[in-house]
Amino acid sequence: MQYLLNVHIVEGEPAQSPEGAVERVNSEMRAAGAWVFGGGLLPSESATVVRADGGTVSTTDGPYAETKEQIGGFWVIRCADLDEALAWAGKCTRACGVPIEVRPFDDESGE
């Protein structure tokens, strides 16, 4: 099963990540075969929100949600079960120094 590990940051607060810690976790995930994809995101001010309203599509600058708490990055991993995903999330939160949200993909979607 695939899981999304969301990295939650409070914008404006300094990173708590020890030097190279995230890349070490990434390498460990790759070696274990859990890695699917991952990456960090630019600050939420760089976002563009696209909306459909009655057949019209509009865009606005800035984040979708006006909050200091934002997603700062993510991993998509493949694990046997939730316990394995939570073990990876534990390594990720120690590497990043911020909370990690674990969410399973909807395997019923047919994709």
Residue pairs with C-beta under 8 A, 6 or more apart in sequence:
1 78
1 79
1 80
1 81
1 85
1 104
1 105
1 107
2 36
2 76
2 77
2 78
2 79
2 104
2 105
2 107
3 76
3 77
3 78
3 79
3 82
3 85
3 88
3 102
3 103
3 104
3 105
4 74
4 75
4 76
4 101
4 102
4 103
4 104
4 105
5 38
5 74
5 75
5 76
5 77
5 85
5 88
5 89
5 92
5 100
5 101
5 102
6 71
6 74
6 100
6 101
6 103
7 40
7 71
7 72
7 73
7 74
7 75
7 92
7 96
7 98
7 100
8 69
8 70
8 71
8 72
8 98
8 99
8 100
8 101
9 15
9 69
9 70
9 71
9 72
9 98
10 68
10 69
10 70
10 98
11 43
11 44
11 68
11 69
11 70
12 68
15 96
15 97
15 98
16 96
16 97
16 98
17 95
17 96
17 97
18 95
18 97
21 94
21 95
21 96
22 92
22 95
22 96
24 95
25 88
25 91
25 92
25 95
26 35
26 38
28 91
29 35
29 38
29 75
29 77
29 88
33 78
34 77
34 78
34 79
34 84
34 88
35 75
35 77
35 78
36 75
36 76
36 77
36 78
37 75
37 76
38 73
38 74
38 75
38 76
39 73
39 74
40 72
40 73
41 71
41 72
41 73
41 74
43 70
44 62
44 63
44 70
45 61
45 62
45 63
47 61
47 62
47 63
47 64
48 59
48 60
48 61
49 59
49 60
49 61
49 62
49 63
49 64
50 57
50 58
50 59
51 57
51 58
51 59
51 60
63 70
72 98
73 96
75 88
75 92
77 85
77 88
79 85
79 88
82 102
82 104
85 102
85 104
86 102
89 100
89 102
92 100
93 99
93 100
